[in-house]
């Protein structure tokens, strides 16, 4: 009996370790899809309000540590209302940051959300499959980059606080925005009609670089059909991006606002406003009963197609980050006009143009008004002339000549108009 108990205890410990370190399918040689399936199974509930995000963060921390990354887990606090709505409640969540030091000054950061988005009335719906697909893709990329030759330090970032959707904080993450040469974002990979590659609203070097790789590999990843598509979301007035579209709903927005070159890989339907996690005719599946890996497989036409989409994104990112030209591409991108600087410039030029136009309009108004006054002073006609007055007196020099000699009336003049000299 004692041996049986020891055996059961040992088995339990092994199962716990498996859930912690291999629950994300973190065995060597695992595919992105295997990582995602293991993660969704081990952590079907990952919302911070239920505490599920903490267990998921521990799993990802253990997985990155096992791969050889230096891991930090900065903690953040969120204050929300209790389920009864009568009191404020404090919740905590973590980012999970894996750092690979390659002895460089700057880093390439690749990140995605890892926790869930489950409102208070939908706890337990689905297993967060849409987020799990991005997590699985990132775990696979982390495997490939930990021992690869890269011109930058590599940061693998699993972001917490998805439900909060607050401004991204890098406090305690070990790097600042100024340290980042490139940010690569994963959002709802393979969850939606298509996978897209979005870089910026103006052509920039890093976007073309990754798009060329995607085309070379025949990845099936699409570039956005249009930029600056307006959407219904609104952001704070101090946000440099005063508009919203599908490419700007991820954490890449925070990095872009700081001037960091970014590339975002996302799944969805671009024709819908903010169409992440969207399938035609199905609407948004995140946080619903369809948000499971199995249901996503069905919507994609089979698990093999989901797996292929995830692998395609992973391979493009790995090839891009390890590419020999990445450094020169990012140097070029850093000096190019971004949508951030363009929006700031356009706002400045627009304000300058309006101000200048108003100033010119005011000056023209004054000029016309003064000119009218001058003309009226010069050409004013004196209409109150009395009989006997000289109407042109003001134009003569001195007094007008006068004569006391009587003037012959017109009727006394010779009636012949001819000169008398020529009379016979």
Secondary structure as UniProt FT lines:
FT   HELIX           2..17
FT   HELIX           18..22
FT   TURN            23..24
FT   TURN            28..29
FT   HELIX           32..42
FT   HELIX           48..50
FT   HELIX           52..67
FT   STRAND          70..72
FT   STRAND          75..81
FT   TURN            83..84
FT   STRAND          88..94
FT   STRAND          96..100
FT   STRAND          107..113
FT   HELIX           120..122
FT   TURN            123..124
FT   HELIX           129..145
FT   STRAND          153..159
FT   TURN            162..164
FT   TURN            171..172
FT   HELIX           177..179
FT   STRAND          180..187
FT   TURN            189..190
FT   STRAND          194..198
FT   HELIX           205..216
FT   TURN            217..218
FT   STRAND          222..223
FT   TURN            237..238
FT   HELIX           246..248
FT   HELIX           252..257
FT   TURN            258..259
FT   STRAND          262..268
FT   TURN            270..271
FT   TURN            273..274
FT   STRAND          278..279
FT   TURN            280..282
FT   STRAND          283..284
FT   TURN            286..287
FT   TURN            289..290
FT   HELIX           293..300
FT   HELIX           303..321
FT   TURN            324..325
FT   HELIX           326..335
FT   HELIX           339..378
FT   TURN            387..388
FT   TURN            391..392
FT   HELIX           393..395
FT   HELIX           410..412
FT   HELIX           420..422
//
